[in-house]
Amino acid sequence: MLANRSRDTAPELLLRSLVHAAGLRYRVAAKPLPKMRRTADMVFRPTRVAVFIDGCFWHGCPEHFVMPKTNQPYWEEKIGQNIQRDRDTDNRLTEAGWLALRFWEHLEPEACAATVIKAVAVRRQKLRASKRPRETS
């Protein structure tokens, strides 16, 4: 399992290059919340958007995951814990005011990039609107 990359996978690199080409800047493999031991693949701190690109095997993709034939109890527990941790991470981020975006590795990078770009733009717009001075009459 040491050979499995935790960052800079091909789907991540594709998505990052598309988002970067759109002019957005982000942190790579960063903790969205300082006290949380989990990292997101891309973090947009000012707008509080965390992006995760989940591997079909390690995160139990309903479309592509195939349970290994050997040592099934181990893999059921392992993948089940990964899925549970993903849900917990999403819940913690949501409670802290973050938007967690999750994409499967098999999805089209262009569609994922469009979703990320739009989400960051919407949240950036809301952030700017909340910082504007209010007019008094």
N, C-alpha and C positions, 0 to 999 in steps of 0.2 A: 504494500500500500504506500510505501514511501515514494514510489515513482509517480503517484497521482498528484498532479499539480493542484495547489490550493488557490493559486492566482496566475494571471497571465495565460489563461487557456485561450484557445482559438476563438470560441464564441465571445469571450470577454474582450479580446483585442479588436475583433471586428466591431463590436458595439462601441467600444471606447473611441475608435478612430472615427466612426460616423458622428458621434456626439461631439467630439473635439472639432471636427470639420464644420459643424454647425455653430461653432463659436463658444460652446459651453466649456467651463473649466471645473474640475472636480478633483477629489482625493481618491487615490486607488488603495484598495485593501485597508480601509480605515475604519475605526470604531465610530459609529454614529453617536453613541452615548459613552462618555468617558468611563463610567463604572461597569459597562457591559463588556464581557470578554469576547464578544462576537464582532466580526468585521463584515462590512458590506463590500461588494466588489467596486462600487462607485458611490461616493458620498458628496452631495452638494450641501455643504453646511449652511450657508445663509438661507436657503429655501427649505432646508430640512427634508431633503429627499434622499433616500437610501435605495440603491439598486443592487439586486442580487440576480446572478445568472446561475440557475440551479442545474446541475448535471442530472441527466435522466436516471442513471443508476443510483447515485448516492442520495438522491432526494425522492426517489420512488415515483417517477413520472407515471401517471395513470395510462399513458399511451404507449410508452416504450420500455418500462421497467419489466425485466424478467428475473424472477427469483432464481438464484443459483441452485443447482441440484444438490451440491454437496454442502454440508453444514448448514442446512436450512434454518434451524432455530437461531443460530448466531446471526445470520443475515436478516431474518425477520425482526429480531430485536434491534439490530444496528440501524436498519433503514427506518424502522418505526420511531426510534429515538431521534434520528435526523429530522423526520417529518414533524415530530412533536417540538423539537427545538426551533425549527423554522416558524411554526405557529406562535410559539412563545416570543420569539424575536419580533415578529410582526406586531403582536399585541403590545409588547413593551414600547416599541417605537411609536405606535399609534397613540398610546397613553401619554407619551412625551411630546406629542404634537408633530411627529414625523410622518411622512408618507413612505411606505415601504412598497417598492415595485419589484415583483419577482417574474422572471422570465425563464422558460425552459431552454436548455442549450440548443434544441432543435428548431426553435422559432426563427423566422426570418429576421436578421439583424436590422434591416431597414425599418420594419414595422416596430420593433422594440425601440430603436432609436427615435422614431417619430413619437412614440408614447412618452419616452423620457423627456424629450425636448419640449413637448406640450405641457407635461406636468410641471417641469421646472419653470416654464414661462408663466403658467397660471399662478403658481405659488409666488413667483417673483413679483407679479402684478399685485397680488393681494398684500404682499409685504410692503411694497411701495405705497399702496393706498393707505395702509395703516400708519405709515410714518408721515403722511402729509399733514400739515397743520390744518386744523379745522377752522372754518370761517365762523366768526361770531356776528350775529346781526344786531 
